[in-house]
Each structure stands twice: as structure tokens, then as C-alpha cells.
Amino acid sequence: MPMHWGAVIILCLAALTGVARAEDTAAPGPDDAAAIETVIRDQLAAFQRDDAAGAFAFASPGIQRQFGDAATFMALVQGGYPAVYRPREVEFREFKPEGGRIAQDVFVVGPDGVPTIARYFMERQPDGVWRIDGCVMLKAPDQDA
């Protein structure tokens, strides 16, 4: 299924327009890495169950406001992000500050067998919980190297 570029642009804009807070720009620690991986894995599991409300709950408040409801969010993911909606393979990779925010790269193989990097931008909430504040799909590096 071809990528829906409107969806990519929306989530890219969401990722790029997020407001960085001081605690988000600090060097992430091992506890942050584990918490972020759990949030992403839990959202991926919700996609697998077609649990729109569950998947939407892992989105940042800004993403939730942008999409308005779980059904709209889920429709965008189904149509524009098949590699995260139904991944065949998931491998967590680089975790780092990027552009004043925290980015987590996740290698995914989509249902079409094409490897991709899903770069998740994360946002720490005032209560310390991490939420997903955008995702961009990038070409995976050559896997034969």
C-alpha cells in the first residue's frame, strides 16, 4: 500500500512543531529509554488489536488535539503507516536527543516486506509519563552492509 503523503506531512509537522521543554532536552537516561520503548511497544500492540482508543491514549495531548478522536487517528495510521500498523518485525535502535526533543528509531518491516525506520518523537508529560508526539518514516539503511 503506498504511503499517504498527507498523513506523513501532518505527523511530520506535529513532530517538528512540538514545544521542547527543559526536561525533554536533557540527556535521556536508561529509565527513560525503557519507558519510551514500553510506550511505543504498547501502542504497536494496540494497533495489532485494532484498539483505536488504546493506541490514541499513547499519543501526546498535541497529537490528540490535532486528530480530535481515536477513529480519525487510527484511520490515518492504517492508511499512511502500514509498517507501524502491522509490522512483521520490530527492532529498537538509536535513542537520542534530536532538535531539542527525544527521538527513538525503530526498525520495522512492514506487511509489504520493506524495511523502514520509524523515528518516534517523544514528549514527557508534566507527570513524567512519556507520550508519542509524532512519527516519521525514513528509508532504512542498506541491510546488506
Steps between C-alpha positions, in 0.01 A plus 500: 500500500652838408581744776242775541715813475236722658524282808878521494488877476253528787705283732826664387355841582383372834847367567670822396268745672500343844618727776819373658510524877819505704444149634461366143833639387704348783703193413261207524582232754450124500168534683379740230608260224311213663188712558500628142544151357206381711276782375584427136463122543166550673374722218615245241315229695186716501527536121526120472174466698332776296456681832469858377431646845793313651740611225375859518563507876876475435499814284601834650228752583604704195453203266168420667379858447618493139308184413207554733401140551634146500318392183654781291844424642464128430382562143810709435730231638326222307517690172833676530715296736450131419850419626407605855137390473593141407876451536649161423811586699585763762848585629581796722807690393653840571353712779621860520421867538421653161393854426437573866288188544544129553498273195475120503579315178314175450588270211179350366425268214158578361242256369648555153839371622668839461731603787448851632610713793213645701645800685280573798514840667417481864361751747527473877175601669489712817440180700820349354323257264628483141260536207553476123510846341548401137652237278680530169581213270854492363671275252682225687875481447618224271464179698766317297789702641 
